[in-house]
Amino acid sequence: MIGLGAKYLTAAGFGRYRITAASLGNLDLLGSLGDWLTKETKQAILAAFGDDGMAVINATNKYLSGIAASDRDKATALAGFINEDPMMVCSLGLQPQGVTMPIRGMYPNGDAYIALLFELNSLTSDSEVGYRLRNASYTGSRTAMYGSKYSWQDRDLSIALGGWNNNGQAYIGYGGSYVGSFNYTKDTKPHVFRLANKKAYFDGAEKQSYSPSSFTTRPILLYRISGGGGDSNGLDSNTSITFAKIKDTNLDALLIPFIRQGANGMIDVLTGTFYPNANTSGSFTIEYTLPDGTHWTPSTP
């Protein structure tokens, strides 16, 4: 979904997932006319994208109509989110002809984090977290991106980053233990960490396998790891999360940056649940970057 196509988010777009419309009812949102966007949403997109705005609007309507062909409630729910936060179009994987779409990421100030309202309950849980670095040469200490744990060494599931010079290391915890780390090259392009079925992947390539010893449910956090032993060591302002996808027994979540009533947070587009900053002393900043790492700023009308 974003910029370079589907591979840096869900690998197939929202079309693979069930988006409930319980909170939105069956409001048509003009979908029967092929126009899913309100006047205000279209004005916001035109203002942000300038001459490219109409191409983005057309691509958004085509995308929603494609989903509606098989599941109208799903398209209606997604259209409702876009009409609430028009710049969410940067998280849809749209590829309008002649337009390079920016990637939307949310940076913390070091204190902000997201507290999710669910727990993992199996060793086969499948999680993906997309991220981007603001500065490829930053030299931050080990920072928690996602997960839960009891102590420094007793982790149910976790992904943490560490950086030295222009190289980096990913620290992985899974199934009741800290299982080690692997190296990766740091740059400002979009990347994906994945933990699934006792293996760790980076941009689709298997990096490490391991044998979990135990598993106990714990609350899951984004931008930080819940539990004892260093959970204050959250992501700093150099790293943004562009999406988080979590799949487990009776659980399917897809979270992307979202703005609700002026608050920056993450929305689970499969349930409509909005997750604001869980730490009153912290804050999030939403920024946009082109696929090559160049910073992008919405146009000013």
C-alpha positions as MATLAB code, in Angstrom:
seq = 'MIGLGAKYLTAAGFGRYRITAASLGNLDLLGSLGDWLTKETKQAILAAFGDDGMAVINATNKYLSGIAASDRDKATALAGFINEDPMMVCSLGLQPQGVTMPIRGMYPNGDAYIALLFELNSLTSDSEVGYRLRNASYTGSRTAMYGSKYSWQDRDLSIALGGWNNNGQAYIGYGGSYVGSFNYTKDTKPHVFRLANKKAYFDGAEKQSYSPSSFTTRPILLYRISGGGGDSNGLDSNTSITFAKIKDTNLDALLIPFIRQGANGMIDVLTGTFYPNANTSGSFTIEYTLPDGTHWTPSTP';
ca = [
       0.000    0.000    0.000;
       1.920    3.396   -0.114;
       4.103    4.794   -2.785;
       6.077    1.853   -4.055;
       2.984   -0.324   -4.205;
       1.479   -2.846   -1.879;
       4.630   -4.578   -0.637;
       5.467   -2.017    2.056;
       2.147   -2.318    3.837;
      -0.316   -5.186    3.699;
       1.065   -6.731    0.506;
      -2.384   -6.639   -1.093;
      -4.229   -3.547    0.067;
      -7.370   -3.279    2.146;
      -9.148   -5.544   -0.325;
      -7.867   -8.607    1.538;
      -9.317   -7.520    4.854;
     -12.714   -7.211    6.443;
     -13.472   -3.602    7.401;
     -16.537   -3.337    9.617;
     -18.990   -0.493    9.136;
     -20.886   -0.901   12.385;
     -20.161    2.641   13.535;
     -21.004    4.121   10.132;
     -24.168    2.216    9.300;
     -24.867    1.713    5.615;
     -24.540    5.351    4.598;
     -23.859    5.329    0.878;
     -21.571    8.372    0.836;
     -22.500    8.916   -2.841;
     -20.888    5.584   -3.722;
     -23.662    4.705   -6.152;
     -22.534    7.642   -8.282;
     -18.902    6.533   -8.264;
     -17.923    9.434   -6.013;
     -17.177    8.341   -2.465;
     -15.660   11.599   -1.264;
     -17.379   14.604    0.247;
     -16.911   18.092   -1.146;
     -14.730   19.008    1.830;
     -12.508   15.952    1.345;
     -11.965   16.726   -2.326;
     -11.140   20.323   -1.505;
      -8.563   19.158    1.055;
      -6.941   16.761   -1.438;
      -6.857   19.419   -4.158;
      -5.258   21.866   -1.728;
      -2.633   19.330   -0.614;
      -1.668   17.898   -4.008;
      -2.110   20.965   -6.218;
      -2.179   20.030   -9.900;
      -2.040   16.334   -8.990;
      -5.093   16.541   -6.744;
      -7.716   15.488   -9.298;
      -5.673   12.427  -10.268;
      -5.506   11.431   -6.586;
      -9.266   11.938   -6.188;
     -10.017    9.826   -9.262;
      -7.659    7.073   -8.104;
      -9.287    7.071   -4.651;
     -12.794    6.747   -6.096;
     -11.671    3.951   -8.416;
     -10.022    2.142   -5.520;
     -13.135    2.349   -3.337;
     -15.430    1.302   -6.174;
     -13.214   -1.726   -6.763;
     -13.647   -2.778   -3.125;
     -17.401   -2.092   -3.295;
     -17.779   -4.520   -6.181;
     -17.389   -7.379   -3.694;
     -18.090   -5.730   -0.309;
     -19.971   -2.444   -0.223;
     -19.930   -2.123    3.563;
     -16.143   -2.398    3.527;
     -15.836    0.365    0.948;
     -18.335    2.522    2.820;
     -16.391    2.191    6.069;
     -13.092    3.022    4.421;
     -14.615    6.021    2.639;
     -15.842    7.259    5.998;
     -12.304    7.200    7.393;
     -10.956    9.058    4.362;
     -13.663   11.721    4.657;
     -12.711   12.172    8.299;
      -8.968   12.409    7.529;
      -8.400   13.128    3.800;
      -4.606   12.700    3.909;
      -5.209    9.057    4.767;
      -5.097    8.601    0.973;
      -1.310    8.474    1.419;
      -1.728    5.096    3.153;
      -3.826    3.391    0.479;
      -1.137    2.406   -1.979;
      -2.658    4.552   -4.715;
      -0.645    4.883   -7.907;
      -2.310    7.664   -9.936;
      -0.810    7.985  -13.392;
       1.970   10.560  -13.389;
       1.824   11.100   -9.613;
       4.397    9.912   -7.063;
       2.429    9.381   -3.873;
       4.050   10.293   -0.543;
       4.266    7.849    2.349;
       2.641    8.851    5.619;
       4.546    8.109    8.804;
       4.062    9.050   12.441;
       7.067   10.054   14.554;
       7.053   10.094   18.383;
       8.925   12.579   20.530;
      10.397    9.733   22.590;
       7.610    9.600   25.186;
       4.524    8.988   23.046;
       3.293    5.439   22.472;
       0.167    3.515   21.450;
      -1.514    1.101   23.887;
      -3.478   -1.493   21.913;
      -6.682   -2.983   23.280;
      -5.847   -6.606   22.570;
      -3.329   -9.286   23.492;
      -1.646  -11.977   21.423;
      -2.500  -15.504   22.474;
      -0.512  -17.898   20.310;
       3.033  -18.615   19.196;
       1.933  -18.486   15.565;
       1.062  -14.790   15.670;
       1.981  -12.940   12.487;
       3.059   -9.324   12.858;
       4.488   -6.771   10.440;
       5.684   -3.283   11.260;
       6.630   -0.811    8.557;
       9.050    1.968    9.416;
      11.154    4.750    7.972;
      14.166    6.584    9.337;
      14.178   10.360    9.145;
      17.977   10.375    9.010;
      19.802    7.276    7.804;
      22.953    8.115    9.772;
      21.347    8.648   13.165;
      23.090    6.895   16.048;
      20.294    6.225   18.501;
      20.471    3.600   21.233;
      18.314    0.494   21.263;
      14.711    1.589   20.939;
      11.512   -0.429   21.239;
       9.244   -0.452   18.200;
       6.555   -2.940   19.174;
       5.699   -5.761   21.556;
       5.291   -7.021   25.095;
       7.550   -8.613   27.718;
       7.947   -9.511   31.383;
      11.544   -8.412   31.759;
      14.550   -7.535   29.613;
      15.124  -11.203   28.694;
      11.597  -12.610   28.975;
       9.737  -11.356   25.905;
       6.518  -12.601   24.368;
       6.988  -10.697   21.136;
       9.119   -7.671   20.412;
      10.967   -5.737   17.734;
      13.584   -3.186   18.765;
      16.070   -1.123   16.758;
      19.640   -0.148   17.507;
      21.922    2.061   15.473;
      25.637    2.625   15.193;
      27.045    4.795   12.400;
      25.323    3.877    9.102;
      24.484    0.305   10.055;
      21.770   -0.986   12.308;
      20.653   -4.020   14.275;
      17.183   -5.406   14.869;
      16.647   -7.064   18.244;
      14.022   -9.786   18.297;
      12.106  -11.340   21.168;
       9.596  -14.145   20.618;
       7.916  -16.807   22.710;
       9.231  -15.981   26.157;
      12.818  -15.229   25.265;
      15.203  -12.730   23.744;
      16.367  -14.568   20.644;
      19.110  -12.311   19.324;
      19.605   -9.757   16.583;
      20.484   -9.313   12.934;
      22.129   -6.514   10.978;
      20.495   -4.327    8.368;
      21.548   -1.323    6.303;
      20.025    1.983    7.372;
      18.532    4.372    4.838;
      15.428    6.544    4.534;
      13.455    4.125    2.350;
      10.410    2.190    3.620;
      11.160   -1.133    5.309;
       9.186   -3.912    6.981;
       9.995   -6.127    9.942;
       7.961   -9.303   10.244;
       7.736  -11.979   12.936;
       5.796  -15.098   12.033;
       5.878  -18.829   12.712;
       9.153  -18.747   14.653;
      11.010  -16.731   12.022;
      12.104  -13.104   11.643;
      12.068  -11.360    8.270;
      13.380   -8.048    6.989;
      11.814   -6.791    3.745;
      10.630  -10.327    3.018;
      14.013  -12.015    3.473;
      14.335  -14.531    6.317;
      16.964  -13.364    8.792;
      16.617  -15.649   11.781;
      14.677  -18.654   13.058;
      14.226  -19.789   16.643;
      12.339  -22.134   18.958;
      10.020  -20.345   21.409;
      10.001  -21.773   24.901;
       6.796  -20.313   26.336;
       4.113  -17.740   25.717;
       1.963  -15.714   28.106;
      -0.442  -12.996   27.010;
       0.554   -9.415   27.665;
      -0.768   -6.042   26.433;
       0.844   -4.954   23.150;
       2.289   -1.480   22.594;
       3.471    0.382   19.491;
       6.489    2.721   19.796;
       7.375    0.962   23.051;
       7.321   -2.500   24.657;
       4.958   -3.150   27.559;
       6.063   -4.834   30.758;
       9.019   -4.518   33.110;
      12.645   -3.790   32.411;
      13.250   -0.797   30.211;
       9.842   -0.157   28.720;
      10.568    3.591   28.908;
      13.059    3.040   26.076;
      10.644    3.992   23.287;
      11.246    5.092   19.714;
      12.738    8.519   19.335;
      11.891   11.215   16.809;
      14.169    9.726   14.119;
      11.947    6.714   13.412;
       8.378    6.681   12.136;
       5.922    3.805   11.952;
       4.007    3.733    8.675;
       1.777    0.764    9.499;
       1.417   -2.211   11.831;
      -0.337   -5.433   10.832;
      -1.051   -8.023   13.512;
      -2.725  -11.375   12.943;
      -3.382  -14.008   15.574;
      -6.049  -16.473   16.659;
      -9.352  -14.542   16.413;
      -7.410  -11.327   15.825;
      -6.779   -9.318   12.667;
      -5.602   -5.708   12.963;
      -4.217   -3.186   10.487;
      -3.121    0.134   11.971;
      -2.067    3.270   10.088;
      -1.458    6.911   11.105;
      -4.688    8.860   11.510;
      -5.888   12.258   12.737;
      -9.112   12.342   14.741;
     -10.421   15.656   16.079;
      -6.938   17.121   15.944;
      -5.254   14.211   17.740;
      -2.521   12.214   15.991;
      -2.709    8.463   16.525;
      -3.285    5.131   14.817;
      -6.560    3.738   13.515;
      -7.318    0.062   13.059;
      -9.102    0.219    9.713;
     -10.539   -3.277   10.214;
     -12.558   -2.289   13.291;
     -12.579    1.520   13.246;
     -10.843    1.669   16.652;
      -8.737    4.811   17.080;
      -5.665    4.678   19.317;
      -4.411    8.089   20.500;
      -1.172    8.773   22.359;
      -1.282    6.862   25.646;
       1.231    9.118   27.407;
       0.083   12.636   28.265;
       3.676   13.867   28.377;
       4.368   12.703   24.821;
       3.268   13.698   21.333;
       3.244   12.422   17.754;
       4.085   14.235   14.524;
       2.753   13.056   11.174;
       5.062   13.656    8.229;
       5.217   12.646    4.560;
       8.113   11.247    2.554;
       8.460   10.249   -1.084;
       9.601    6.678   -1.825;
      13.177    7.861   -2.439;
      13.346    9.373    1.052;
      12.724   12.990    0.050;
      10.580   14.952    2.491;
       7.191   15.980    1.040;
       5.024   18.843    2.241;
       1.357   19.291    1.216;
       0.803   22.322   -1.016;
      -0.616   25.483    0.503;
      -3.663   26.858   -1.345;
];
